[in-house]
């Protein structure tokens, strides 16, 4: 996934008021005269719009079933979904981002428990469930952590006096900090500008910290408190650890903190690709940009984001999805069955699997793709991490209450980084801001 396309998570909340007005609308009652039903997919990912249309055309060619694919423009998915659901010919297949999106669209989600797309999940717990109902199934899984340059680290490991001798020795915040600090201390010897790429707070980069880095302390808090759905409040239990990892990004960096407000995602990508820094927080989706910048696949590996939480030695990468398929429960029975059959073909047929994994470049959570080897070295690194038995960190940021919460947190992080604000404001925006934004979203 190209992370320059913003998450749809928060915008679903804004649609909640209008969704209630759609009750009774949006039924896709009609179906083709041949009795086979038809499929209308409203796709979220503009970067693969042509590929989805091609796949749909191939399915129609093979089966005679009409499949229409429309793609929302970037950052407009919720508005278009709301608009399309009010029409008589509504989408039979659509997307939600996770639990927050489900709260908005739950009345439109058919039960998928008897479908092939659910049965093929490697981990059925990844599906969004409501009691015994399987409401949504993820079709893309992505992982993020700290991408590292093997060549630079190997050069460091071979240095006399290196405090870390192997990447396998990095399995905690303490060891990550030791590595990072020592890389920074020997940056002249290694020909680098810093251990970490710039923690830019331009909008093309700030999501890496206000959303994805913030996910890690949330995950450990939710694990500790057995939180499984969006809570009304959070405690900020692991905010001290959040501060520790963020401080490390600031101190052992290519860039002075005073310059971070204008630093972009492209800047960080370029710094890593040019070998100016061997550590780069990002995810499996970054391979496309890194490859275009000349990075070779055998140069890359990926570490978990260690923050100093209990038991993190067994922690894996942060892995999950914000891309879930839903079948429209208000569509006709024929159209629902046609949609379920289309999804089965997409994830089990040779043409469908080729289209999803190779043409679109998705990493999928389905057992039927076990024979498909990814061309993306970061996906391979994530696969190896799971095979080692590491416990993957959940994508709990799909529970974040609003875009405003993220923005307020990001503003406080930037102020802290620049020295114009205190960490106390980060804590206030994290904890008090959550309660405020949750209340605002649920009082409409």
C-alpha positions in Angstrom: 0.0 0.0 0.0 1.3 3.4 -0.9 1.2 5.1 2.5 0.9 8.6 0.9 -2.7 7.6 0.6 -4.1 8.4 4.0 -6.0 5.9 6.2 -9.7 5.8 5.8 -10.2 5.0 9.4 -11.1 8.4 10.8 -13.2 9.7 7.9 -15.7 6.8 8.5 -16.7 8.5 11.7 -17.7 11.6 10.0 -20.0 9.6 7.8 -21.8 8.0 10.7 -24.5 10.6 11.0 -25.5 10.3 7.4 -25.4 6.5 7.3 -28.3 6.3 9.7 -30.3 8.2 7.1 -29.6 5.5 4.5 -31.5 2.8 6.3 -33.9 1.2 3.8 -31.9 2.7 0.9 -29.0 1.3 -1.0 -30.6 -2.1 -1.7 -29.2 -3.6 -4.8 -32.4 -5.5 -5.6 -32.1 -6.2 -9.2 -29.8 -8.8 -10.8 -29.0 -9.9 -14.3 -31.7 -11.6 -16.3 -29.5 -14.8 -16.5 -30.1 -15.3 -12.8 -26.4 -15.4 -12.0 -26.5 -12.1 -10.2 -23.9 -9.4 -10.6 -21.1 -7.7 -8.7 -20.4 -4.0 -8.1 -17.1 -3.4 -6.2 -16.3 0.0 -4.8 -12.5 -0.1 -4.6 -10.6 2.0 -2.1 -7.1 1.8 -3.7 -6.6 4.2 -6.6 -3.1 2.8 -7.2 -4.6 -0.5 -8.5 -7.8 0.8 -10.2 -6.8 -0.4 -13.7 -5.7 -3.8 -12.3 -9.0 -4.4 -10.6 -10.9 -3.5 -13.8 -8.7 -6.0 -15.7 -9.3 -8.7 -13.2 -13.1 -8.1 -13.2 -13.1 -8.2 -17.0 -11.3 -11.6 -17.0 -13.8 -13.0 -14.5 -16.7 -11.8 -16.7 -15.0 -13.4 -19.7 -14.7 -16.7 -17.9 -18.1 -16.8 -16.1 -20.4 -14.5 -17.9 -21.1 -12.7 -14.6 -21.1 -8.9 -14.8 -18.5 -7.3 -12.5 -18.3 -3.5 -12.3 -15.4 -1.9 -10.5 -15.4 1.8 -9.5 -12.6 3.4 -7.6 -12.9 6.3 -5.2 -10.4 9.2 -5.6 -7.8 9.4 -2.9 -9.2 10.5 0.5 -12.9 10.4 -0.8 -13.8 6.8 -0.2 -16.2 7.4 2.7 -18.1 10.1 0.9 -18.4 8.1 -2.3 -19.4 5.0 -0.4 -22.1 6.9 1.4 -23.4 8.3 -1.9 -23.3 5.0 -3.7 -25.1 3.2 -0.9 -28.1 5.5 -1.2 -28.6 4.4 -4.8 -30.8 1.5 -6.1 -27.8 -0.1 -7.7 -25.5 0.1 -4.7 -22.1 -1.7 -4.3 -22.4 -5.4 -3.5 -18.8 -5.4 -2.3 -17.2 -2.6 -0.3 -14.4 -1.9 2.2 -14.2 -0.8 5.8 -11.0 0.1 7.7 -11.6 -2.0 10.8 -13.7 -1.8 14.0 -14.4 2.0 13.7 -15.6 1.6 10.1 -17.7 -1.4 11.2 -19.6 0.7 13.8 -20.7 2.9 10.9 -21.6 0.3 8.3 -22.6 -2.8 10.4 -26.2 -2.8 9.1 -24.8 -3.2 5.6 -22.5 -6.2 6.3 -23.6 -9.7 5.4 -22.4 -12.7 7.4 -19.4 -14.2 5.7 -18.9 -17.2 8.1 -19.8 -19.8 5.4 -17.8 -18.2 2.6 -14.6 -19.4 1.1 -13.0 -16.0 1.6 -13.4 -16.5 5.4 -12.5 -20.2 5.4 -9.2 -19.5 3.6 -8.0 -17.0 6.3 -4.7 -18.2 7.8 -5.8 -16.6 11.1 -9.6 -16.5 11.4 -9.2 -14.1 14.4 -8.2 -11.4 11.9 -11.7 -11.1 10.7 -14.1 -8.6 12.2 -16.7 -10.5 14.1 -19.9 -9.4 15.9 -20.9 -12.4 18.1 -21.1 -15.4 15.8 -21.3 -13.1 12.7 -18.3 -12.7 10.5 -18.8 -9.1 9.2 -15.6 -8.4 7.3 -12.5 -10.2 6.1 -9.1 -8.6 5.5 -7.6 -9.1 2.1 -4.3 -7.3 2.5 -1.9 -7.7 5.3 1.0 -5.3 5.8 3.8 -5.1 8.3 5.9 -2.3 9.5 8.9 -1.9 11.8 12.5 -0.5 11.4 13.9 -1.3 8.0 17.6 -1.7 8.0 20.4 -1.6 5.5 22.3 -4.9 5.8 25.5 -3.6 4.1 26.0 -0.6 6.5 25.2 -2.7 9.5 27.6 -5.5 8.4 30.3 -2.8 8.1 29.5 -1.7 11.6 29.4 -5.2 13.1 32.9 -5.8 11.6 34.3 -2.7 13.3 36.7 -3.2 16.2 34.9 -2.3 19.4 31.4 -2.4 18.0 29.0 -2.8 20.9 26.6 -5.0 18.9 28.0 -7.8 16.8 24.9 -9.1 15.0 21.4 -8.1 14.1 20.2 -11.1 16.0 21.5 -9.4 19.2 18.9 -6.6 18.7 15.8 -7.9 20.5 14.8 -5.1 22.9 14.8 -1.4 23.3 18.0 -1.5 25.3 19.9 -3.3 22.5 18.3 -1.2 19.8 19.4 2.0 21.7 22.9 0.5 22.1 23.1 -0.1 18.3 21.7 3.3 17.4 23.9 5.2 19.8 27.0 3.4 18.6 26.1 4.0 14.9 25.6 7.6 15.7 29.0 7.8 17.5 30.8 6.2 14.5 28.9 7.9 11.7 32.1 9.4 10.3 33.7 6.0 10.2 30.7 4.5 8.5 30.1 7.3 6.0 26.6 8.0 7.3 24.8 11.1 8.5 23.0 9.4 11.3 21.6 6.2 12.6 17.9 7.0 11.8 16.5 8.8 8.8 14.7 12.1 9.5 11.5 11.9 11.6 9.8 14.4 9.3 6.5 16.1 10.3 5.4 17.1 6.8 2.0 15.5 6.1 3.7 13.0 3.9 5.7 11.6 6.8 4.0 12.5 10.1 1.6 9.5 10.0 4.7 7.3 10.8 4.8 8.8 14.3 1.3 10.1 15.2 -0.3 6.9 14.0 2.1 4.0 13.5 4.6 4.7 16.2 1.7 5.6 18.6 0.2 2.2 17.8 2.9 0.4 19.8 2.3 1.8 23.2 -1.5 1.5 22.5 -1.0 -2.2 21.7 0.8 -2.9 25.0 -1.8 -1.0 27.0 -4.7 -2.9 25.3 -2.9 -6.2 25.8 -2.4 -5.4 29.5 -6.0 -4.3 30.0 -7.5 -6.9 27.7 -9.1 -4.3 25.4 -10.6 -5.9 22.3 -12.8 -3.0 21.0 -12.5 0.7 20.8 -12.4 2.0 24.4 -13.9 5.3 25.6 -10.7 6.2 27.3 -7.0 5.3 27.4 -4.5 5.6 30.3 -1.3 6.2 28.4 0.4 3.4 30.4 3.3 3.1 28.0 3.8 6.8 27.2 7.2 6.8 29.0 8.4 4.1 26.5 6.8 6.0 23.6 9.0 9.0 24.7 12.1 6.8 24.8 11.8 5.5 21.3 10.8 9.0 19.9 13.8 10.5 21.7 16.0 7.9 20.0 14.7 8.9 16.6 15.4 12.5 17.4 18.9 12.2 18.9 20.4 9.6 16.6 19.3 11.2 13.3 20.5 12.6 10.1 18.5 15.8 10.9 18.4 18.4 13.6 15.0 18.4 15.4 14.5 22.1 14.5 14.2 21.1 10.8 11.6 18.3 11.2 8.5 20.4 10.5 9.3 20.5 6.8 11.0 17.2 6.3 9.0 14.9 4.0 8.5 11.2 3.5 10.6 11.5 0.3 13.4 13.0 2.3 13.5 9.9 4.6 13.2 7.5 1.7 16.1 9.3 -0.1 18.3 9.4 3.0 17.9 5.6 3.4 18.3 4.8 -0.3 21.5 7.0 -0.5 23.0 5.2 2.5 22.9 8.3 4.7 21.2 6.3 7.5 20.8 2.5 8.0 17.6 2.6 10.1 14.2 3.7 8.7 10.8 3.3 10.3 8.4 2.2 7.6 6.6 -0.8 6.2 6.3 -3.4 3.5 4.7 -0.9 1.2 8.0 1.1 1.2 9.7 -1.3 -1.2 8.2 0.2 -4.3 9.8 3.6 -3.6 13.0 2.1 -2.3 13.3 0.0 -5.4 12.8 3.0 -7.7 15.5 4.8 -5.7 18.0 2.0 -6.6 18.0 -0.1 -3.4 18.7 -3.8 -4.0 16.5 -6.4 -2.4 19.3 -8.2 -0.7 20.2 -5.0 1.2 17.1 -5.0 3.3 15.8 -6.4 6.5 13.3 -5.3 9.1 13.3 -5.2 12.9 10.3 -4.8 15.3 9.8 -1.4 16.9 11.1 -2.0 20.4 10.0 0.5 23.1 11.0 -1.2 26.3 7.7 -3.0 27.0 7.4 -6.2 29.0 8.1 -9.4 27.0 9.3 -7.6 23.9 12.0 -10.1 23.3 9.4 -12.3 21.7 7.7 -9.3 19.9 7.4 -9.4 16.1 6.6 -6.8 13.6 3.5 -4.7 13.6 1.2 -6.6 11.3 -2.4 -6.2 10.3 -4.8 -4.6 7.9 -7.0 -1.6 7.4 -8.5 -3.2 4.2 -11.5 -5.4 4.9 -14.0 -6.7 2.4 -17.7 -6.6 3.2 -20.6 -7.9 1.2 -23.6 -5.7 1.1 -26.4 -7.3 3.2 -29.0 -5.1 1.5 -28.1 -6.5 -2.0 -30.3 -9.1 -3.5 -29.6 -12.7 -2.6 -28.4 -13.4 -6.2 -26.0 -10.5 -6.1 -24.7 -11.5 -2.7 -24.0 -15.0 -3.9 -22.4 -13.7 -7.1 -20.2 -11.4 -5.0 -19.1 -14.3 -2.7 -18.3 -16.4 -5.8 -16.2 -13.6 -7.3 -14.2 -13.3 -4.1 -13.7 -17.1 -4.0 -12.3 -16.9 -7.6 -10.1 -13.9 -6.7 -8.3 -15.8 -3.9 -8.2 -19.3 -5.2 -8.0 -19.3 -9.0 -4.7 -19.0 -10.9 -5.7 -15.8 -12.6 -7.1 -14.2 -9.4 -4.0 -15.0 -7.3 -1.7 -13.8 -10.0 -3.7 -10.5 -10.2 -3.7 -9.9 -6.5 -0.2 -11.0 -5.6 1.9 -10.2 -8.6 0.1 -7.6 -10.6 -1.2 -5.6 -7.6 1.6 -6.6 -5.3 -0.5 -7.4 -2.3 0.5 -9.6 0.6 -2.6 -11.6 1.5 -3.7 -13.5 4.6 -5.2 -16.5 2.8 -4.0 -20.1 2.9 -4.6 -20.4 -0.8 -1.5 -18.1 -1.4 0.9 -20.4 0.4 2.6 -21.3 -2.9 3.0 -17.7 -4.0 6.4 -16.1 -3.4 6.5 -12.4 -2.9 8.8 -10.2 -5.0 9.0 -7.8 -2.1 12.0 -8.4 0.3 10.2 -6.6 3.1 7.3 -9.0 2.8 9.7 -11.9 2.8 11.3 -10.4 6.0 7.8 -10.2 7.6 7.1 -13.8 6.6 10.3 -15.0 8.2 9.5 -13.0 11.3 6.2 -14.9 11.7 7.8 -18.2 10.9 10.2 -17.6 13.8 7.2 -17.6 16.1 7.4 -13.9 17.0 4.1 -12.5 18.4 2.9 -9.9 15.9 1.9 -6.5 17.2 -1.7 -5.7 16.3 -2.8 -2.7 14.2 -4.7 -1.1 17.1 -4.5 2.3 15.5 -7.7 1.3 13.6 -9.4 2.1 17.0 -8.0 5.6 17.2 -11.0 7.9 17.6 -10.5 10.5 14.9 -8.2 12.2 12.6 -8.2 15.2 14.9 -6.8 13.0 17.7 -3.9 12.0 15.4 -3.3 15.6 14.3 -3.3 16.9 17.9 -0.9 14.2 18.9 1.3 15.0 15.9 1.3 18.7 16.7 2.4 18.0 20.3 5.1 15.6 19.2 6.5 18.2 16.8 6.4 20.9 19.4 8.3 18.6 21.8 10.8 17.7 19.1 11.5 21.4 18.3 11.8 22.3 22.0 8.8 24.6 21.9 6.6 22.2 23.9 6.8 19.8 26.7 6.1 16.0 26.8 3.3 16.7 29.2 1.3 18.1 26.2 1.9 14.9 24.3 0.4 13.0 27.3 -2.5 15.4 27.5 -3.3 15.0 23.8 -2.9 11.3 23.9 -5.1 10.6 27.0 -7.5 13.5 27.4 -7.7 14.0 23.6 -8.8 10.4 23.2 -11.7 10.8 25.6 -12.7 14.1 24.0 -12.7 12.8 20.5 -14.4 9.5 21.4 -17.2 11.5 23.0 -17.5 13.8 20.0 -17.7 10.8 17.6 -20.3 9.0 19.7 -22.6 11.9 20.6 -23.7 12.6 17.0 
